[in-house]
Amino acid sequence: MAFVRNYGSGRRIGIIASLALLAIVAVGWWQIGSVATPASRGMAEAAVPVTAAVATRQDVPVVINTIGTVESIDIIAIQSQVSGPIVKIEFQPGQDVKKGQELFLIDPRPYQAALDQAQAQLAHDQAVLAEAKTDLLRYQTLQRENSIAKQQAQDQFYVVQQDEGTVELDQANVETAQINLGYAHITAPISGRAGVLLVDLGNLVGPQTSGQATAIQSPSGTATTASGVSGTTGQTATAGQTATGGQTATSGLVSITQMKPIYVSFPIPETMLERVLRNQAAGALKVEAYSQSGKLLEKGKLTVIDNQVNTGTGTVMMQGTFANTNEVLWPGEFVSVRLIVSMRHNVVTVPVQAVMEGPSSSYVYVSGADQTVRRVNVQVAARQSGIVVIEKGVSAGERVVTDGQYRLANGVRVDVQNPTDAGLAPR
């Protein structure tokens, strides 16, 4: 009987312990459900804050972006073509000068004296010629009357010819003296900006002293001085001459750099050459020059396409001509260049921030009227100036998410904070 009672007591204790454990588990689940379930349900239903923009249609240019160098169309080293001291300097270094403006005056007195002498000699010989012609007429009259020998009249004819030659020589001497006197007044052959003054008032200059290695490299490869006579690499360019082959001016009086208009030289990939040539034939292509900070400096036109491809770089050199009215482009300056090749008309565009890159394609999140988003794969035609041109996947008027995409998935509700228009005008 005692064994039975002990067995029944242990059984009751086990049942009570089991019921207590079940009660504890039930209370725990009730507490977890009362705290976690509402929060989880709230998180599932809370809208994700995002920003969005509306896809729009607009015309977008097809551009080639590259780096260019500003180059002067003409750089001229001013030389003296006669010898003498400089008695006047008629400009300031760094000043804009006009074509034909007097820059220097070399002492003109010796050349004025030489001109006066040549003119006096001309007047004398003209009088001698007039006398000889008068004698010839008289001798011819007497010869017809058989009053003098025919030989005497013939000799006088030759005297007249000699005097005529003398007069022509005198006229050439007068012209030479006038040219030399004109060279004493050194004028600007082009309009441009004067550089650093290389001589001072009173310096003795001349073709031999100021004409050593005076060539300046121009964009075309030919350096030019005042008279424009060409030379070759390795030669010494004397007064009024030029040389080629990348020489640099080391002497002279001053250099003048043409500022308006001006070139910008830049390379483009050879793969784009055919397209550029095709569109250039239809009309001059536009070129835009920007500063390194992105500020538009000047607009111009494509005027030169080089005649060969650089095999080392796979590029073709181009030159755009810019009016440079305000002289914002400076020779030697590096600028960002945008060559506008053609125009895409009425294409769909979205901000560049809207397009994400997936493992297989680009995609965007499109926000619907029910404030939920769906992921849409898109085909991108171009990215430029803060916008993306979409060929396929998004239509104009659809709203695309531009910020907050990393928290999104298909069907997620969103709260658009500041919807904007994607119609950013392409540069």
C-alpha angles and dihedrals in degrees: 000000000000090000091054094050093051092050092052092049093053091049092053091050091053092050092050092049091050092050091049092052092050090051092052092050091048092051090048093052090046091053093047091049093047092053109029102035098061091044093049090047089051093050091050092051099040114109118239112237111236140156121235143185135204118247111237140186120241144141112272123189122231103232140182113215117206144138121265140186124228112233132183116239091221133017116183130191109211113224136184114242095188132046126248145092121296107247099173138028109194102189143045123246111259091024125132110247130195127229108270094020113140112246107171137013118208114200100282099191098093091048093046089052091049089051092050090050093050092048091050091050090049092052091050095049092045088057091049090051092050090052092048091051091051090051090049092055091049093048092048090052092049091045091055087053089049089239094127135026118274090234092062092056090046092051090052089052090058091048089057091051091051091050090049089054090049091052091050089051090050090051090052089050090052091051091049091050090049091051092050091048088050090051088059085069104063111199134184111266091200139020114257146101120307117229133211114325109246098189136044135222110283096023114141109236137174145148093286099043100044103032105073115125093336101158120125119200112243126192091262092055095251121107117213136206131184099289099036101226111155128231135175138250113291096022124116111242110222126198111318095007134110137209135202136216105075101299120162128222110254100164143014132098102286140324126238120207121199109232103174117081104016140180131240112198119201140160127237128191114270088233088070095048097092092051092048093049092049094051094040089059089059093053143317112303119230122244126194126198120207132186120244088261091057099257116145107243105175144341122226145154133262105251107159131046113183118241097233143038119245101239092199095058103019091233138121122221119234133185127210121196118221128190089220090194093167093038093239090144114073126195111260094021120135114227138176110249129205115192109197104214101174143329132260106213126214097348127161114256135185131179113277090240090065096064117083127189118236130185093266107018147356117272144181135201113241117204114218132206090265090061093248125119135226128197113240126189112225137196111228120211100180145345118213143138094005098309137092123218110222118206097179138007105043130061128209111272096032117123117234128193114247101179133025097036094136091071094050137095135164111301097014115143115237136197108215106215102189116000111201139181118265092209097114106166107242116233 
